[in-house]
Amino acid sequence: MLLMISKSAQPDKHPVDALKKLTDSLSDQYHPTVNPLLSRQAELFGVPVRSLQSTPRDGFRRTSYIDEDVVGAELYAKGSTLIAIRLIEITRARAHRDENGKIVSKESTACYLSVAYAGPTLDDNVMDEFEGHVKAVWGVELREDNQPSRKLSEIENLGQGGKAEEPTEQDVKCAAILSDKATRVLAIAIKSSSGLLLSDAPKQIPQKDRGRLDEVVQSLIAAGVVETEIVVICSKTGSQVNRLPNMGVLQRLDEQNVRCSCGKSLSLEKAEEALSVTEYGRTMLDGSRWLSVLVLQNLTDLGVSIENIRMEQEYAGEEVDCVAEVYGRLALFELKDKQFNLGNAYSFGAKVGIFRPDYPVIVTTEKVGSDARDHFVRSAQRGKRSQRFSVSDSETVNNIRFIEGMSALRRGLEEIVTSISIEAFAPFVQSALNFSTTSPGAILSAWAGKDH
């Protein structure tokens, strides 16, 4: 598992020898990478370190008027946390007319400081400590880069509604309980029957789970999905004649001489305990909202900002269950509380074509059917997204990732977040490594004695 956080600031300028000052201020628990590598090379060649230092071009020309360069970088390790820092200068050329009417160009340079942390877990104490040293050198405070990208904003403009809201503690607890298949099957059966006799409950769940029926029922009651009631059954007709909250109500009705339609006292009729779904339970089951809550909670647990998650978007009548921006990459999630079949594949393929996600993901409580898999393979073979087609394993086809079964949900989302965070953190590492090796010209110039 790899998590990542990136932060940035805009200082007025980069101080002279800023990275050296930063490294010198840190404790021995921080292990720099770039300067020791360069120092070792200088030692091997027998030349001064400064003769091998250079500023590699680690930017790209955005337009003819903007030039971005990484002018310094370092990579530190402290415990399980990697810290990458980049010093960036952006030069902009602006054209304007002077007093004589001639077009002249004026350049301006802005300095930026970019820091990224990566590791299996992220230690707030390490980040706070490091940022304190950064502030001492540059005089600025780093702020987290978590604003939604232009791509996510465009998707938001395509759809209606759907900004994610923090799930309540009850929602999270309920979603976790309903992720158990036997529990979920029983809850759906109770909802569909508008009430279910407790004696009929064992018939609704798989044979292997009947031994834990009491546990399943109690978990649904504790989560507020179902509630118990008393059903009075007429001994003459066998029909349900009354539904009561508890036996105490039945006793009070009997005292008031309320009778069954057949004439018998209610207390003499058969009374059975039954289960009925609550309004809250109905809300969580309708549209498999519990699954949306579970995915949302797992994404936020894995470091994805809730500000960058959209739930239940609608576009041209098609519902998009979840869209999330993870470290600058767009992930589109299709959630199904059933087997994902060919019809679902056609629908999801259309959504992928509209939103063009970097990571299309199918989450199903069952399996992705062979017909759906075959459809994705045929689509790849016809050239659709062919450059990204992969069948390297059973969980990825045509760059579409499959998460099958609730037991695989956490692991599947961790793999996706890790894959994206590696992509996002790699440029920071590359920037540092670009400064850790020198050019042939610098080596030969130093060897020739020009810089001695």
Buried (B, 14 or more C-beta within 10 A) or exposed (E): EBBBBBBBBEBEEBBEEBBBBBBEEBEEEBEBBBBEBBEEBBEEBEBEBEBBBBEBEBBEEEEEEEBBBBBBBBBBBBEEBBBBBBBBBBBBEEEEEEEEEEEEEEEEEBBBBBBBBBBEEBBEEBBEBBBEBBEEBBEBEBEEBBEBEEBBEEBBEBBEEBEBEEBEEEBBBBBBBBBBBBBBBBBBBBBEBEBBBBEBBEEBBEEEBBEBBEEBBEBBBEBBBBBEBBBBBBEEEEEBBBEBEEEEBBEEBBEEEEBBEEEBEBBEBEBBBBBBBBEBBEBBBEBBBBBBBBBBBBBBEBBBBBEBBBBBBEBEEEBBBBBBBBBBBBBBBBBBBEBBBBEBBEEBBEBBEBBBBBBBBBBBBBBBBEEBBEBBBEBBEEEBBEEEBEEEEEBBBBBBBBBBBBEBBBEBBBBBBBBBBBBBBEBBBEBBBBBBBBEEEBBEBBBEEEEE
